[in-house]
C-alpha cells in the first residue's frame, strides 16, 4: 500500500465511521490487490487477532457499497477485492494458478460501455474477464 494513502480520510469522505476493522480491511485490500476474503481475513488478523469473520465481511460490504473497494468474481472463483476503483478496467486470469492482473480497456474511452443494445439501461460499468495462462505457468509446462 502506498504510504501516502489517507485511509481514515477515505472512510470519512465516504460517510463511513472510522473503525479499526474497516481501517485494517481497507489497508489489506490496498496491500493485496485481487485478494479473496480468506487472504484479507489473514492480513487483518495480523494486527487484530481477535477480529471475527463477520466483522471482515461487514467491512468488505460497507467498503464495496461506499465504492472504496471493488468486488469482482471470475467464473468458477470466489469473490476478489481490489482498491482500484473509479475506472472501468478488466482482469486477466490464469487458468492454471488463478493469478489475476488488471487490464485497461482495449482502445478509446471505455468502448466496452457502448452496448449494441442497452435495452434502455444507463450503463456505467462493464465486466470483462480474459482467461489464459500466465507467463510463469506457461514456462513451467513441459515442451
C-alpha positions as CSV (number, residue, x, y, z in Angstrom):
1,X,0.0,0.0,0.0
2,X,1.2,3.5,-0.8
3,X,2.3,5.3,2.4
4,X,0.6,8.5,1.3
5,X,-2.9,7.0,1.3
6,X,-5.1,8.6,4.0
7,X,-7.3,5.6,4.9
8,X,-9.2,7.4,7.7
9,X,-9.9,10.3,5.4
10,X,-11.1,7.9,2.7
11,X,-13.6,6.4,5.2
12,X,-14.8,9.8,6.4
13,X,-15.1,11.2,2.9
14,X,-17.3,8.2,2.0
15,X,-19.5,8.9,5.0
16,X,-18.3,5.8,6.9
17,X,-17.5,5.7,10.6
18,X,-13.8,5.1,11.1
19,X,-13.3,1.7,12.9
20,X,-10.2,-0.4,13.4
21,X,-11.7,-3.3,11.4
22,X,-12.6,-1.1,8.5
23,X,-9.2,0.6,8.5
24,X,-7.4,-2.8,8.6
25,X,-9.6,-4.3,5.9
26,X,-9.1,-1.3,3.6
27,X,-5.3,-1.5,4.3
28,X,-5.4,-5.2,3.4
29,X,-7.2,-4.6,0.1
30,X,-4.7,-1.9,-0.8
31,X,-1.8,-4.2,0.2
32,X,-3.2,-7.3,-1.5
33,X,-4.8,-6.5,-4.9
34,X,-7.2,-9.1,-6.1
35,X,-7.3,-10.9,-2.8
36,X,-10.1,-13.2,-1.7
37,X,-11.8,-12.9,1.7
38,X,-9.6,-15.5,3.3
39,X,-6.4,-13.6,2.3
40,X,-7.9,-10.4,3.6
41,X,-9.0,-12.1,6.9
42,X,-5.5,-13.4,7.4
43,X,-4.0,-10.0,6.7
44,X,-6.4,-8.2,9.1
45,X,-5.8,-10.8,11.8
46,X,-2.1,-9.9,11.9
47,X,-2.7,-6.5,13.6
48,X,-6.2,-7.6,15.0
49,X,-6.0,-11.2,16.1
50,X,-9.5,-11.3,17.6
51,X,-11.3,-9.8,14.6
52,X,-14.3,-12.0,13.5
53,X,-15.1,-13.3,10.1
54,X,-18.3,-11.4,10.3
55,X,-16.5,-8.1,11.0
56,X,-14.4,-8.6,7.9
57,X,-17.4,-9.5,5.8
58,X,-19.3,-6.5,7.1
59,X,-16.4,-4.2,6.5
60,X,-15.9,-5.5,2.9
61,X,-19.6,-5.0,2.3
62,X,-19.6,-1.4,3.6
63,X,-16.4,-0.5,1.7
64,X,-17.8,-2.0,-1.5
65,X,-21.1,-0.2,-1.1
66,X,-19.2,3.1,-0.5
67,X,-17.2,2.4,-3.7
68,X,-13.8,2.4,-1.8
69,X,-13.3,-1.2,-2.8
70,X,-14.4,-3.1,-5.9
71,X,-15.6,-6.7,-5.7
72,X,-15.4,-9.0,-8.7
73,X,-15.9,-12.7,-9.2
74,X,-14.3,-14.5,-12.1
75,X,-16.4,-17.5,-13.2
76,X,-15.7,-20.6,-11.0
77,X,-13.8,-18.5,-8.5
78,X,-14.5,-16.9,-5.1
79,X,-15.1,-13.1,-4.9
80,X,-12.0,-11.0,-5.0
81,X,-11.5,-7.4,-3.9
82,X,-9.4,-4.5,-5.1
83,X,-8.7,-0.9,-4.3
84,X,-8.6,0.2,-8.0
85,X,-12.0,1.9,-8.3
86,X,-13.3,4.8,-10.4
87,X,-12.4,3.4,-13.7
88,X,-13.7,0.7,-16.0
89,X,-10.9,-1.8,-16.2
90,X,-11.0,-5.5,-16.6
91,X,-9.0,-8.6,-15.5
92,X,-7.0,-11.4,-17.0
93,X,-7.0,-14.7,-15.0
94,X,-4.6,-17.6,-15.3
95,X,-6.5,-20.9,-15.8
96,X,-3.7,-22.8,-14.1
97,X,-2.7,-20.9,-10.9
98,X,-5.5,-18.3,-10.7
99,X,-3.2,-15.3,-10.8
100,X,-5.2,-12.1,-11.6
101,X,-3.9,-8.9,-13.3
102,X,-5.6,-5.7,-14.3
103,X,-6.3,-4.9,-17.9
104,X,-7.2,-1.5,-19.2
105,X,-10.0,-1.1,-21.8
106,X,-8.6,-2.1,-25.2
107,X,-8.9,1.2,-27.1
108,X,-10.5,4.5,-26.8
109,X,-12.5,5.7,-23.8
110,X,-14.2,2.7,-22.3
111,X,-15.5,1.3,-25.6
112,X,-17.0,-1.7,-23.8
113,X,-19.6,0.6,-22.3
114,X,-21.3,1.1,-25.7
115,X,-23.5,-1.9,-25.9
116,X,-25.1,-2.9,-29.2
117,X,-28.5,-2.8,-27.5
118,X,-28.5,-1.3,-24.0
119,X,-32.3,-2.1,-23.5
120,X,-32.8,1.3,-22.0
121,X,-30.2,0.8,-19.3
122,X,-27.8,3.7,-18.3
123,X,-24.6,1.5,-18.4
124,X,-21.8,2.7,-16.1
125,X,-19.6,-0.4,-15.9
126,X,-18.8,-3.5,-18.0
127,X,-17.1,-6.6,-16.6
128,X,-14.8,-8.4,-19.0
129,X,-12.6,-11.3,-17.9
130,X,-9.8,-12.5,-20.1
131,X,-8.7,-16.1,-19.5
132,X,-5.3,-17.6,-20.4
133,X,-2.1,-18.9,-18.9
134,X,0.3,-16.6,-17.0
135,X,4.0,-16.5,-18.0
136,X,5.1,-18.5,-15.0
137,X,2.7,-21.4,-15.7
138,X,3.5,-21.3,-19.4
139,X,7.2,-21.6,-18.7
140,X,6.6,-24.5,-16.3
141,X,4.7,-26.5,-19.0
142,X,6.6,-29.4,-20.5
143,X,7.7,-28.7,-24.0
